């Protein structure tokens, strides 16, 4: 009985995908928990650009994708494609995506002291020192932790703005 429900769900999803995107290869078998069989290269050729375009025009940013990649156990490019797929699949999947992102952020905040995202930035020690003074943090390391938390929460623009204010141009 469970297999017939899964098959029924897969068929409905395939039909919806065909109607919305024009192909049956947009489905992500890892998201469905089913064993859809199709040629991976055909998926790659037909949908990678569509998924990338959906991601790029979505308002999600690199730091969101990085959080989800870590949460999903994928690399950032795979997470960007998965974000794009969920956007293409419609509002229900976007709502799930938002919940995944919240869960990923909450999980990442618990390991903020690893400075995983900070290490991917171009911020320097001098930047951290300037921000520590601007924010009233005790040390540049404390500012790095604050930068990390802001990146986790998707507030990368706020960090850039604070740095601009911390280092006024003559």
N, C-alpha and C positions, 0 to 999 in steps of 0.2 A: 504494500500500500504506500509506504513511504517513497519507494522508487517511482511509482506512478505519479505521485504529487510532484516530485522533483522533475520528472520528465515533463509534466504538464506546465510547471513553472518555466522550465527551459524553453519550451515551445512558445509560450506566451511572451517571454522575454525576447526570443528570436524574432517573433512577428513584430513586436514593438520596435525592436532595433531596426528591422527592415523598413518599417514605416517612417521612422524618424531619421535614419541615416542612410538608407538605401542599400544596406548589406547585412548579411547574417553574421559577419565576422567581427562585429564590434563587441560581442559579449566577452567578458573576462571570466574564464572558467574558475579561476581562483576565488573570485568574489561570489560565484554561484554555488560553489561546493559540488559541482557536477563534473562529469567527464566529457564535455563537448570535445569532439575531435575535428580539427581543422589544421590546415597547413600553417605553421607559425610564420613562415616567410610571407605568406599571403596576408596575414594579419598585419605584419610589420609594414609591408609595402602599402597597404590600403589605409591603415588607420593611424600610424604613428604621427603623420603630419596633422591629421584632423584632431587627434588628442592633444598634440602640442599647441595647436592653434587655440583650442578650447581652454587649455591651461593658461596660455599667454594672455588671453583676453578676459580672464576670469576675475582678476583682482587678487588671486592668491599669489604669493611671492616665493622666492627661493627659500626663505626661512620656514615658511609653512611646509613646503615640500621636504625640507630637511627634517623637520619634526616628524612628518608622516613617514618618511623613508625609514627613520630610526624605529619608529613605532611598528611599522609593518615588516621590518627586516628586509628592506629593499635598498637599492641605491637611489640617489636623488632623481636621476632621469626616469627610472621606473615609477617612482612616486609621482612625478609630474604627469606621466602618461596615465597613471591610474586616476589622478585628480581629473584630468581631461575626460577620461571615460565616464567618470561619475557625473560630471557636468553634462556631458552629451546624453546620458541616460535620463536626466530630468530631475525635477524638484525633490522627489523622494530620496534619490541617491545623493543629491547635494545636502539634504538634511542629515543623512548618515555621514557624509564627509565632514560636515561641521562637528558632529559628535566625535568622530575619530580624531579630528584636530584638537578638540578640547581635551580628550583623553590623552593624546600624545603630549600636549603641553603640560598637563598636570603631572604626568609621569616624568617628563624631562626636568621639571622644576625641582624634583627630588634629587637630581644628580647635578645640580647647577655648578657645584664646586669642581667638576671635571673640565669646565671651560671648553666643552666640545665645539660649540658654535663659535665662540670667541676665536678659537684657533683657526677658523676658516675666514676670518676677516682680515682686513689690512690695517686694523688699529694697532698703533705702536704703544710702547711703554709711555712715551711722552703724551700720547692721547689719553691714556688711562690716568696719568698723573694730573693732566689738565681737568679731566672730568671729575676726578676725585675731589679736587679743590672746588670745582663748580658745584658739585652735588653735596659737598660737605662730608664725603666719605673719609675715613681715617687713613686709608692707604690706596695706592693705585690698584692693588689686588682687589680691594673692596669694590672699586669702580669696574674692574673687569667682571666681577661677579654680577654687578648691576647691569652691565652691558649684556652679559649672557642671559640674564632673566628677561631683559627687554627683547632680545632676539627670539627667545623662546615664545614670548607672547606676541611676536609679530610687530614689535614697535621699533623697527630699525630706523625709520625716518626720525623718530624722536631722539634717538641717540645721535644721529648726524646733526640735528638741529642744536642739541645741547653742546656738542663739540664745537660747532660754529660759534655759539655764544661764549663758550669757555675760552676760545682763542680768537678774540676780535681782531680783525685786520686793521692795521694802522691807516 
